[in-house]
Amino acid sequence: MPHIRNYKGKRAHMIGIGGSSMSGLAGMLQKAGVTVTGSDSAASYTTKMLEDQGITVHIGHSAENVHGADLVIYSAAISAENPERAEAARLGIPQMERATLLGQLMEGYAHAINVCGTHGKTTTTSMIAEALLDAGLDPTVHIGGQLDYIGGSTRVGSHETFVVEACEFNASFLQFHPTVVVVTNIEEDHLDFYKDLDDICHAFDRFFALLPENGVCVGNGDDPRVLAALARVKVKTVTYGMGEANQWRPANLVYSETGCAGFDFAFEGKRVAHVQLQVPGEFNVMHALATMAACVEVGAQPAVVADSLSHFAAPHRRFEYTGTVCGVRLYTDYGHNPAEMRSALENATRQPHGRLFAVMQPHTYSRVKTLFKDYVHCCDLADEILITDIFAAREKDPGDIHATMLVDAIAATGQNVHYTPTFDDAEAYLRAHWQPGDLVITMSCGNIHLLNAQIQQHGDQA
């Protein structure tokens, strides 16, 4: 297996470089003295940003793109049949999957904080990164989203503290080297890779087993599967949550009119700091508790962490307000499974609004099939639901699932739902039916945020 430490001054070619994780890694490699090139299927804001950094990006995949490369790095979505991977194999160029690279980069850090879980990873990782930066610990950071506070998805800091979002998809987090693990929840997802929920739980157990003897596992004590997993680990555990049995809990919890929480952080019943969050929802209370627990474990002072959290603004595409058109407020959210979309809509209901329009872009055929029943009710809080065609991502259409099947099932429950296959269809429906004061939220980890951009580009037209 090649090791990235041996490629300083050499060329690494990254297939799928426009992805949030891959683009961040490209920047980290460039700063480490590696010459980086890449390719992606389509031009985007991210590919332009990389080109502005001096990285050559090819739009489209072709064999000659890897010619002259010393190493090829690819994301999990890139199959061995990809022409660039196939050519690298023919030429004998070493290849490395993205997660392996990320694991190699975090080797040797005194504190490697890995945030895992089905939901909430990006926001929690972002909160921890900001808090440790504000605490003067100069962390190296890699998150799966764009965070303005660090100027993107990555930050290169000292070789003491590494903060990373650790995703369970494809069991990629098993390539990492954590010293502190934060687990936000364990639920059903990625069932195109895992057999069932037990298989998912087993993967998390294997991940926690990577912790060294002096490691720490911080977990959501309100989640029964997390609590069961914590009981099995061999290292120090710390719990957080709303329940009284948790070590870190919120005291004197009060919500503002827009759903933002103010509370005291209490550790084992003792109040240690106060926070007034600027991001809404109970799940952000949970993210803040997880942040406090993790940061204290690596030496940050509670008052500094709380002050940082009081100024925290969510990463892009996490219940992000994108603008107002025709008097209608537009939001977008990265939520791509039913639980996450339900949480996004709970946040939306706390904002001033007339009618609430939810625009769902179902993500991957396998997820829609395995979680179909959950999808039927995840938008119950909306007044009207718009559903676009399924975003395939890494998958091919199996032919036995279609967005209209979801529309029919939701309609059968009496909900006001409409099939708007394209962004043009969705925009046309919204403009024909919205009124000033309404709220629109688009949801998916596909490209649904581009609908917001499209609507805003067209402006207040009739």
N, C-alpha and C positions, 0 to 999 in steps of 0.2 A: 504493500500500500504506500503510495507517495505521501510525503509530508510537506505541507505548505512552507515550512521553515527553509526548505531546500530550494525555493523558487525565487528568492530575492534576485533581482536583475534579470529574471527570465520572464517569458510571456505566458500568461494564463488566459485562456479563452473561455468565456462564460456563456452557456446556451440558456436563453430565457433571462437575459440580464435585466430586462425591464421590470421584473417582479419586485415586490417590496423588499423581500429578504435579499435576493440576489443583487439588486442595485446597491443596497447598503454594504454588502460584502465586497462589492467591486471597489467602493470607496475605501474600505478598510485595507484591502490588498494593495491598492495604489499607494496609500500612505505608508505601507510596510515595504515599499520598494519593488513591488511586482509590477511588470508591465501588463496592463489589462486591456483585452478586447472583448467584444461580446456580440451577440445576435439576439433578435427578438422577432416575433411574428408580425408585430405592428409597431409603428412609431407612436410615441406617447410623450407626455410631459416628462416622464422619468428618463426615457432614452435621450431626450434633448438635454436634460440636466446632466447626464453622464457625459454627453459629447462636449458640453460646456466645461466639464472638468478635464478634458483632454483625452477621454476614453473613446476609442473607435467603436462604433456600434453599427452592425450590419442589420438592415431590416429585411427579414426573410431568412430562411435557413438554407444554406447550400454548402456542399462539401468543401469548396475552396476556402471557406471562412476559417477552417482550422489549420490550413497549411502554414507551417512555421511556428505553430504553438508548441510549447513545452508541456503544457498541462491543459486538460479540458475539464471544466467544472459545469455540472448540469443540475437543474432542479428536479424534484421527484416527478414533475409533470412531463418531463422529456424522456420519451421511451428510447430503447436501444435502436429502434428502427429509424430514428431521426437521422437525416442525411449527414449531419455534422458528427454525431456520435458514431455512426457507421464508418465514416471516413477516418475518424480518430482511431477506431479499432483496427482498420485496415493498415494504417500507417504505424501502429504500435505506440501512439501517444497515450500516456497514462490518463485515466479519467477518475474523477472524484465527485461524489454526490454532495450537494449543498450542505446537508446536515453533518457529513463527515468533516468538511472544511470548518464549519462553525465549531464543532467539537475540538478540532485541533487548535483553533485560535484561542480557545479559553483554557487550554492546558497551562498549568503553572501559576494561575492566579490564587492568591491567598483566600479571596472571597469570590466565589462564582455563584451568584444568585440566579437560579433558574426558576422562572414562573411558568407553571403548567396548569392544565385544567381545561375543561370543555368550553367554558365561557370566561370572559374577563381578563384574558392573558395580556392583551396589548395595553389596556388601560392600567392594569396593576403594574406591569413592567415600566410603563411610562411614569407613573407616580413614584415608583422606587427610584428610577433614574434621576428624576428631578430632585427628589429629597436628598439623595446622596450627593448630588452635585452641589446643592445648596449647603450641605453639611461639610463641604470641602474635601470630600473623599475622592474626587476626580475619577469617576467610574468610566470604564469602557462600556459601551451600550450597543445592543442590537435588538431592535424591536420590529414587529411586523406591521408597522404603520408609520406615518409621517408625523413627527412631533416637532412643532415649531421651536420649542425650548432648546432642542439640541440641533436644530437646523436640518432635520431629515430623519432617517431611520437608524442611523448609527452615529457613534461618537467614539473617537480613540482617546483614551485617557491614560492613566498610569497603569503599571502592571500589578496593581494591588487588588482592584475590584472590577469584576465583570458582571454586568446585568444583562440577562438574555431572556427572550420569550422562547419557551421550550414547548414546541407543538408535538402532540402525540400522533399526528397523521403519519402513516407509514412507519410508525415506531421510530421516527427520526430522532427523538430525544434520547434514545439509548446510545447515541454516538457522543453524548455530552459528558462533561466532567464537573458536576455540581458539588459545591460545598454547603450551600443553603438551597433548599427546595421550597417553593411556595406553591401549594395546590389549591386552586380556587373552587373546584367542584369536579365531580366525575359523573358524566352522564353519557347517554347513547349518542354517538356521532361517528362519522367516518366508517360506516358499516359496509362500505365498498372494500375496506381493508380488513377490519376486524370481524370475527364471526358473530359476536354478540357482546352484551354488556360484561359478562364474565371475562371474556377475552380482553376487553378494554381495561378492566380492573387489574388483570394479570400484567398488562404492559406497564401500568403505573407502578405496580409493586416492583417490577424489574428496574424501573427508573429510580425509585427511591433506594433500591439496593446499591446504586452507584455512589451513594453518599459515603464519605470516609467516616471513620470512627468518631471523629470530633465534629461531624456534620450536624446540621439542624434541619428538621422537616417542619415547616409552618403550614398548618392546614385549617380549612374551613370546618370548624367543629359542628356546624349546623347541617352539614351534608353527611348522611349516614355512611355512604361509601368511603368518603374521605376519612371519617372517624375510624372506620374498620381498618383502613389501610394504615393509619397512624399507629394503631395497636399492634401491627405486625412489624414495624420498622425497628431497627436495632440502635437507632441514634436518638438524640434529644428531640422531643417534639414540643411544639407550641401551637395552641389553638386560638382561633379568633372567631367571632360571630355574635349573633344576637342572644343566643341562649345563655342562661346563667352559668352553665358549666364551663364556658370558654374562659381562657386566661385573659385575652384581650376582648373588651366589650365596650359598646358606647353607653355613656351615662348622660342623663338629661338631654335626650335626643329630641330635637325640634326641627320641623321642616318649614322652609319659607313658602311664600305663595307659588313660587315656580318649582317647588319640590327639592330645593337644595337643603341639605341637612347641616345643622350645627349641633355639636355634642362634645362631651368630654371623653378623652381616651382613658379607660380604666383598666389597669393591669392587676388582676387578682384582687379586685375590689378597690384598689387605690387609684385615685384620679391623678394623672400625670401631665396632661396637656389638654388644651381646648382647640377645636377647629370649627371654622365655618366654611363649608365646601362651596365652590362655585359651579359644581357639576351636579345635576339632579339625580334623584333616585336612590332607593335603598341599596341597590347593588353597588353604587359608588361609596356608600358607607362601608360595605364589606371590603371593597378594594382599598379604601383608606386604612381600615383595620389591618389588612394583610400587609400593607406598606409599612405601617408603624412597627408591626411585629418583626418583619424582616430587617428593617433598617436598624432597629435597636440591637438585633443580634450581631450586626457587624460594626457596632460602636457608635452609631449616630445618637445624638441627644433627642429625647422625645419632643422638647419644645421646638427645636429646629425643624424636625420632621413635620410637626403640626403646622408650623408657620408656612412651610413649603406647600403643604396640601391646601392651605387656605387660598393659595394663588394659582392652584393647578387648573389648567384648561385642557380639556380632553384632546387626544390625538385626532387628526383628521378622519372623517367618516365614522366617528363614534358619537352618535346623536349630534351631528354637526349642522349648525344653521348655515345655509349657503346663500340666502338672500330672500328678498321679497319681490314678487311680481304680481301686478294687478291687485295689490293689497293682500296677497296670499303669502304666508311665510312658508319657505321651503327648507326642509331638513333632509339629511341623508344619514343612513346608519349601515355599518358593516355587518349587522346581524344577518346570519345566513342559515340558521336552523330555527325551528319554532320557538324554543325558549328565548333565544336572543331577540327575535322579532317581537315577541310578547313584551319583553322588557323595554324595548325601544318605544313601543306604543304606550306603555305605562308612563314613560317620560313625556311622550307627546301630549297625553291627556292632562298633564300638569301645567302645560303652557296655555296661555290665553288663546282661544280658538273658537271658531264657529263650527263648521263641519270638519271632520278629520278624514282625510283621504290617505289610505295606505297603498303604496305601489310596491308589490312584491315581485322580485325576479327570482324564481325558484333556482336553487344552486345545485347542480349535478343531478343526473337521472337517479343515481343510486340513493342519494339522500332523500329525494322526494318519495321514492318507492318505500324505503325502510321506515321513514317517519311520516308517512302519508296521513295517518289519523291525527297526528299532532299538528300538521299543517292546516288541517280543516278548521281548527279553532284558534290558531295563533293570532289572528287579526280580529278577534271578536270585538275589541275596543274601538275599532274604526267604524265610521259611518258608511263609508264606501271603500271597497277593496278593488284594486286593479291588479291583474296578474299578467305578466309578460310571458313570453316563451322561456323555457328552461335554459339556463346558462350551462353549457356542457362542460366548460373548463377542460379537464384532462380526459374526459370520457367521450365515447362514441354513442350515438343514439341507439338504444337497444330495441326500439320499435314498440315497446309494450307500456310506455308511460308518456303522457303528454300533458302540457299545462291545462288543456281543456278538461281533463279528468279531474284536476284539482278544482277548477272553476265549478264544474257540475256538482262536486261533493260539497263545496262551500255553499252553493246556491240552495242545495237540498236542506240546509239547516235554517234557511230563511234570511241569510245575510245578503246584503246588497253588493254583489260581486260582478265584475266585468272582465272579459278576456280582451286584453289590448296587447297583441303579440309583439309589436315593435314600439320603439320609443316615440315614433311619430304618432302611432295610434294612442299611446298613453297621453301624450301632450295634447292631442286634439280633444280627447275626452275630458281631460282636466279643464282646459280652457272653455269648453262648452258648458261645464257644470259648476265650476267653483264660483265663490262670491268673496268679495273683500272680507277679511277677517278669518277665512278658512286656513287650514294648515295641511300641508302635503308632506309626507315622509316617504322616501324611497329606501328600500331595504334589500341588501344582498352583498356578498363579497365578490360578486362578478363585476360588471361595469355599469351598474344602474346609476351610479353617481353622475355619469355622463348625461343622464336625462335631466338632472338639475342644471347642469351647465348648458344644455341645449335650450331649456325653457328660459333661462336667464339671458342667454344670447339673443333670443327672439324678443325678450322684453315685454312691455305692456301692450303688445299688439292685440288687435281684436281677435 
